[in-house]
Amino acid sequence: MMRDGTGNCITVCNMENLDPVGVHTGDSIVVAPSQTLSDKEYQMLRTSALNIISELEITGGCNVQFALHPTSFEYCVIEVNPRVSRSSALASKATGYPIAKVAAKIALGYTLDEIKNAVTGKTYASFEPALDYCVVKIPRLPFDKFLTAKRTLTTQMKATGEVMSICDSFEGALMKAIRSLEQHVDCLLGYDFSGLSKEELKEKLKVVDDRRIWMIAEAVRRGISYEEIHAATMIDVWFIDKIAILTEMEQALRTQELTPVLLREAKRLQFPDSVIAGLTGRDVEEVRRLREDNGIWAVYRMVDTCAAEFAASTPYYYSVYGGACEARETVGRKKGAGAGLRPPSASGRVSSLTIVRFTPPGPFPKRAMRPLLSTIIRRR
């Protein structure tokens, strides 16, 4: 939330914790924007947050955290942080909205409608960011170094850092975030639970620790129903189904021939070449050659704070497999006003390239998530 001295308020970013109440937000997987809230629930919480920041007369940035009952509209306010915090940094990077910079200018007496958005150069800080992608944050818990430490997660924060990933789907963002942890895991097969019986696995699901999503993935592989997993973890069925999509792709790679169609879908879900090679019994170089021979390349999408409603002058990019590339090569000098950058186009999502210095092959047509997957994998 941002509020200036005249009382104007906006919401910068809404986020949702994957874990239920009882796990510190810093130790929980967070997704932005929220994925399982209905519009009525979202508008209710948004209005409440705006009322809180207005009633407290907070000037600058503020984080408001709610606990929402899963089967009713009952909610509680957990905390109100009238400052720029770690969550603000996540929201700022996720949306491209410079929260700390805007808060500093508000402290100097500027109002939201006087502060220009540096990304677009045309809109102002009073324009609420819009996301057309999914952001996932995973905490980095140091149990790989503190081997005898208690791994359970509670309201006391144990994470020593966090990673953030951006993709056009939750599954892809989750896979990218897992690899970014740099804890010797690169997919949902990172831990071996084969020694546990089905009943033991059900009991383990009730334990909240850093390996919970890997445990959920194993439960899905064993045929434990979504309802049983939800009852044990209180994690929304939507997230469980997304994890199931990744386990289905694992099974498809194990049991089916690696065709260009299957490979393209696996890369869209952000499976790295090394994991695909391991599941298909091929060499990593062989998988890479098959991918390149079929024109399966990473493309780059834009983070521009406004979902292409306005042209972006200084955006940054995230990589995905599939869809059209939104990055274009810089023309002429790279710095300074009018530095020879190709004029941005809001309608075509064309921008100057500031991070990626080449245009990968493409574009490729965007594919629907579930329909294509169902043509490759036979559902249970």
N, C-alpha and C positions, 0 to 999 in steps of 0.2 A: 504494500500500500504506500502511496505517496500523498502528502497533503502540504499545501503551501500556506502562507500566512493569511491569505484571504478566505480560507476554508474550502478551496477546491480540492477534491479528492479523486484519485484513480486507483484501480487495482492493476498492478504490473504483471503479476503471474499467479495463477492458482496451481497448487501442487497436491498430490495425493500420496499418502504413505501406503506401500504394499502391505506392511505389517499392521495388525490392529493395535488398539490402545494398550500400553504396557511396555512398549519398546520405544526407547528414546529416538526422536526423529533423526539424530545424528547417526544412529546405528541401524536405521531402517532404509530399505530401498524406496526411493521416491521417484514418482513419474510426473512429468508436467507436459501438457496440461492434464487435469484429472480425467480419468478414463471411465470410471464406473458411476459417477454422479449423474442423476437425471438433471434436466435443466431447472426443474423446480427446486431441487436440493442445492444446486450451484447458486442460483439467484438468491435463495434464502440466506446462505452463508455469506455471499458477497455483500448483500444489504446489511447484514449484521456487522460485518467487518467495517464497512463504511460508517455505520452508526457509532461503532466503538471509537474509531480514530477521530471522528468529529466531536463526540461527547468529551473525550479526554483532551481535545484541542492539541493533538500532537502535530508538530511541524517537522516535515522531513519524511524519512522512511520509517516504516513500521511493519512488523510481522505479526499476524494474528493466526493462532493455531486452534482448530476446532476438533472435537471428537463427535462424530455423527453416528447415531444408532443405526445398525445395518438394516433394520426392518421397520423403522418409523422415522418421523421427522424430528425426533428429539435430539438435541445437540447441546454440548457444553463447550465453554471457552476454556481451553487448557492454559494458554499463555498469550500475553500481549507484549511484544518486544519493541519499545519505542526507540529503535536505533537500527543502524546498518549492521547486519550479522552475517554468519556463514550462509544462512538461507538466502539473504539478500544477494550475496555473491553468486549463488547458484541461479537465482531468478534473473540476475543481470546477464549472466553468460548465456542462459537458456533463451532469453528473449532478444538480446542485443540492446536492451534498454540500460543506459549507464546510471544505475541507481545512486551510487556514491557521488558521482559528479553532479547529478541533479539535486541530491540532498545538500551538497555543499553550496550550490547556487541559491537554493531556497533559504539557507542559513544567512546568505548575504542580502536577502530581501527580494530576490526575484520570485515571480509567480510562475506556475506551470505553463501558462500560455505565453510566457516571455522567453522560455528556454527552448532553443531549437534542438531538434533531434539530430545528432551528428551523423547518424547512419543515412537518413534520407536527405538532410539538408533543407527540407521543406516543411515537414510536420513539426509539431512542438511537443514538449514533454507532457502536455495534457492529452495527447493521443494514446489510448491504451494499446499496448502491443497485442498482436494476433499471431498465433503459432499455426503453421501448416505442417508441422512435423512433431515427432515425439522425443522427449528428453528423459533419460533414465540416469539416476544417480545411485551408485552403490558405495556403501562405506568400506573403507579399507581397514579391516580389523587385524591387529598384529599377532594373531595366534600362530602364525608361521615362525615367529621369532620367540614368543613366550609359550613354549610347548606345554608347560604344566599349568598355565593359567586357565581359569574356569571360562568356558566358551559361551555360557548362557548369556543372553541379552535381556536387560531389564530397563528400568527408567534411568539407571546410571550409565552415562555414555562411556563406551570403551574404544570407539573408533579413533584412530590416529590420523585419519585422512579420508578422502573420498575421491571417486572418479565420476566423470560425467560423459555421457555419449549422446549423440544426436543421430536419428535415423527417421525414415518415413514410416516405420512400424515399431510397435513395442518389442516384438520379438527380435528384430534387428538391433535395436538400441540396447536390449539386454545382452545380446551376444557380444556386441562391441564393448560394453562396459565390463563384462566378465574378463575379457582379454586385457583390458586396460588395468586391471588390478595388479598385474605382474606378480601373481602368487602361484605360478605353475598350474593354472587352470585356463583352458581356452574354450570350454563349452560346458554343457550340463552333464558331461561324463567325467568331470574332474575328480570325483571321489568315488571310491568303490564301496558299495553297500551290499554286494552280492552275498556276504556272509550272514546277513540278517534275514530271518524268516519274515513272512508277510505280516504276522501278528507283531513281531518285534518292530518292524518298520512302522506300523500304525502307532505304536507307543512312542517311537522316536519322533514322529511328526508333532507330537504335543510339546516337545522340547524346543524352545526358541533359542537358536544359536546361529552362528555365521554360515552354517552349511544347509540352512533350511530349504533354499530353492533347489539345491541338488537333491535333497531328500524328497521334495515334492516331485521332482522329475522322475526319481526312481519309483515312487509310489504309482505314478501314472503308467510307467512301463510295466509294473506288476499287475495292472488292471484294477487298482483300487479306484473306486468311483470318485467323481468330483465332489459329490455330497459328503462322502466320508472324509476326504481331505479338507474340505471347508469346515466341517464340524471339529476337526482336530486342530486346525490352524487359525480359523476365522479369517483366512485370506479369501478375498472375493473370488467367486467362480470364474469371472472374466480373466483374471490373472492366471488361474490354474489352466484354463483352456489355452491361453497363449503359450504357456510352458509345454502343454501337450502337443501343440503344433510343432515345436522344436524336437520333441521326442519322436514324433511321427516321421519327421525328416531324417532323423538318425536311422530309424528302422528302414526307411526307403533306401537310404544309401547303402545299408548293409545287405539288403535282399534283392535290389533291382539293379539292372544294368545302368551304368552311368551314361545316360544319354545327354545330349546338349540341353534338352528341356529340363531334365532333372537337375543338371548342374546349374542351369540358370536360376532355378527356383531356390536351390541351396545357397547360392551366392546372394540372392535377394534377401534371404534370411540371415545373411552375414556369417555363414559358415566359412571359416578360413580354409585355404587349400590343404593345410596339414591335417585338419580334422577330416575333410572329405577323403583325403588319401588314406588315412587310417581306417575309416569305416568301409571303404570300397576295396581295400587291399591293394591299392596302387601306389606308385611312387609320386611324391609331391611334384616333381618336375613333369611327370606325365599329366597330372591334373592341370597344372599351369598351362601346358601346351594345348590341352583340349579346350581350356577356357579361352585362351587367346585365339585359337583357330576358329572358334565360333563367335568371336567378337564380344565376349563377355568381359566388360571392363568396368571399373569404378567410374561413376560420374559424380559431379559436384553440384550440390544444391545450395541455395542461398539462405542465410539467416539475416533478414532485413527488418525485423520488428513489426512489419505491417502486412504480412502475407501478400505482398505484391500489389497492394492498393496504391502505393506510391513508388516511384523509382528510387533505387538505393544508390547512394554515391560511395559509401565506404562499408559495404557488407563484409561478412566473412562466410566461410563455406563449410559444409560437412559432406563426407563422401558416402555414397550408396551404390548398390548394384541395381541397375534397372531405371528406366525413365530417361528423361531428357537432361542433358548437362546444361546448367545455368551459368557456368563460368565462361568468360571470354578473355582472350589474351589482351594484355595491356598494349596500347599503341603509343609509342613515343616515351617521354619521360614518365617516371612513376610517382613523383612527388610534386607538390605545389599546386596552386589553383590552376585549373585548366591545363593539367599536365598531359594533354594529348590522350586522355582516356576516351574510349568509345562511349558516346552518350548512352546512358541507361534507358531502358524501356520498361515501364511498369507492366504493359500488357504482355510482352514477350519474355519477361523475367531475364533481361539481358543486363549484365553488369560488367564493370571493369574488374579485371582479375588482379587481386592484391596478394593472394596467398599461393594459388596454384598457377603455375606459369605455362601450362599447356592445356589444350582442349582434347580430352580423351575421345576415342572413337565413339560414335553414337549418332543421333540419339536412338534409344530403344523404347518401344512402347511400354507404358505403365501397365502392370498386370494386377488384377484383383487378388487380394490375399487368399481368401478361403477357396473360391471357385477353382483356381488353377491348382492349388494344393490337393484338392479332392480328386482331380483327374489323375494325379500321380500316385496318391496313397489311398489304399482302401481303408476306409474308417472302420473302427471296431463295430 
